[in-house]
Amino acid sequence: MNHIAAHDATPAIRPIGPTFGAEVAGMPIHGDVTPELLVQFVSALHRYRVLVVPQANVGPADLVAFSRRFGPLEIHSRFESTLPDHPEVFCVGNIGQASFSRGIEQWHADSSYRPVPSDASLFYGEIVPPEGGDTLFADATAAYRSLDSATKQRIDGLTAVHSLESLRQWGLRHNPDRKQEVDNRADSFPPVRHPLVRRHPVTGARSLFVCPAVISHIEGLPIGESTALIDALIAHIAQPRTVYVHRWSQGDLVMWDNRAVLHTASLFDHTRYRRLMYRTTIAGDAPGLSE
C-alpha cells in the first residue's frame, strides 16, 4: 500500500482507476482537520484527480465545513434544490426537492457555464440504491495525452462557448416532463468562452475540457464540424482505459478535480429505489487547491 507521508494519522492511498483515482483510508472528515493533513489530501487530489473516502459518514454541516477548507463554495444555480439550512449543499436524487433527471446525462465538468469554472466537487452518498446510480469519471488528462499529434494540433487554441441556456434546452429535450422554468437563469449566466484544451494551474498538465450538453459551439467552426469534433473527442475520452466507475456505498465521499476530469452518471430504477446525494462545489481559483 502506498502512503502519502510519514505522520501519526497519515492517510493511506490505494490507486483504484486505470490511469487515475485513489481510495483514501484514515482521512478525518469530521471536525478540525490539521493543515498538514489538508496539504497531503490536496497533493493526492492533484496526483490522482479523483479521491474516494469510503464510509466517511458525514452530515451536511460537516460536509460544508470540510469543503470550505479548500476554498469558497458555490451556490448552485438551481438553488431550489439546495438544503435550506446549508445552501452550499446541492441535492441530487429522487427525494423531496432534490434535482432529478430521468434521462441520460452527458459528460461534463461542474459549473463550466460560469466565467471561472469550479475547481473541484465533493459528492456524498446519503441514500444509495442497491443497483444503478453509479458515477463515472473520465481522465481528461490522460485522454489528451493519448491523442494523436494531428488532433492535438487541430484543437490546441480552439475556444468553445459554454451556455447555461444550452444545458437547459438539452435537459428539456431529454426530460420532456421537466418544467420549462427549470434552470431558466440564462440572464444571470450569459454564455462564456473556455479553451477546448486547458492547462492545470498546479500540475501544468493539459486536459480536454469538453462538455457536450453545455457547449453551444466551437468558435470558428461550422456547427456540423463543431458537433462532429465534440462527438469524436467524447468518444475518445469515454474509452474504458480512461474511465473509472464508482459504485456507491452509503456514506461514501468522493472528491474530484474538475480541472482534470469529466464525470457523468448512470441511471437507476427510480420507481423502485430512492437516491439522495449531497454535493458541494469549490469555486474557481480556490486558494486551498491552487497553491
C-alpha positions, 0 to 999 in steps of 0.5 A: 500500500502506498502512503502519502507521508510519514505522520501519526494519522497519515492517510493511506492511498490505494490507486483504484482507476486505470490511469487515475483515482485513489481510495483514501483510508484514515482521512478525518472528515469530521471536525478540525482537520490539521493543515498538514493533513489538508496539504497531503489530501490536496497533493493526492487530489492533484496526483490522482484527480479523483479521491474516494473516502469510503464510509466517511459518514458525514452530515451536511454541516460537516460536509460544508465545513470540510469543503470550505477548507479548500476554498469558497463554495458555490451556490448552485444555480438551481438553488431550489434544490439546495438544503435550506439550512446549508445552501452550499449543499446541492441535492441530487436524487429522487427525494423531496426537492432534490434535482432529478433527471430521468434521462441520460446525462452527458459528460461534463465538468461542474459549473463550466457555464460560469466565467471561472469554472469550479475547481473541484466537487465533493459528492456524498452518498446519503441514500444509495440504491442497491443497483444503478446510480453509479458515477463515472469519471473520465481522465481528461488528462490522460485522454489528451495525452493519448491523442494523436499529434494531428488532433492535438494540433487541430484543437490546441487554441480552439475556444468553445462557448459554454451556455447555461441556456444550452444545458437547459434546452438539452435537459428539456429535450431529454426530460420532456416532463421537466418544467420549462422554468427549470434552470431558466437563469440564462440572464444571470449566466450569459454564455462564456468562452473556455479553451477546448484544451486547458492547462492545470494551474498546479500540475501544468498538465493539459486536459480536454475540457469538453462538455457536450450538453453545455457547449453551444459551439466551437468558435470558428467552426461550422456547427456540423464540424463543431458537433462532429469534433465534440462527438469524436473527442467524447468518444475518445475520452469515454474509452474504458482505459480512461474511465473509472466507475464508482459504485456507491456505498452509503456514506461514501465521499468522493472528491474530484478535480474538475480541472482534470476530469469529466464525470457523468452518471448512470441511471437507476430504477427510480420507481423502485429505489430512492437516491439522495446525494449531497454535493458541494462545489469549490469555486474557481481559483480556490486558494486551498487547491491552487497553491 
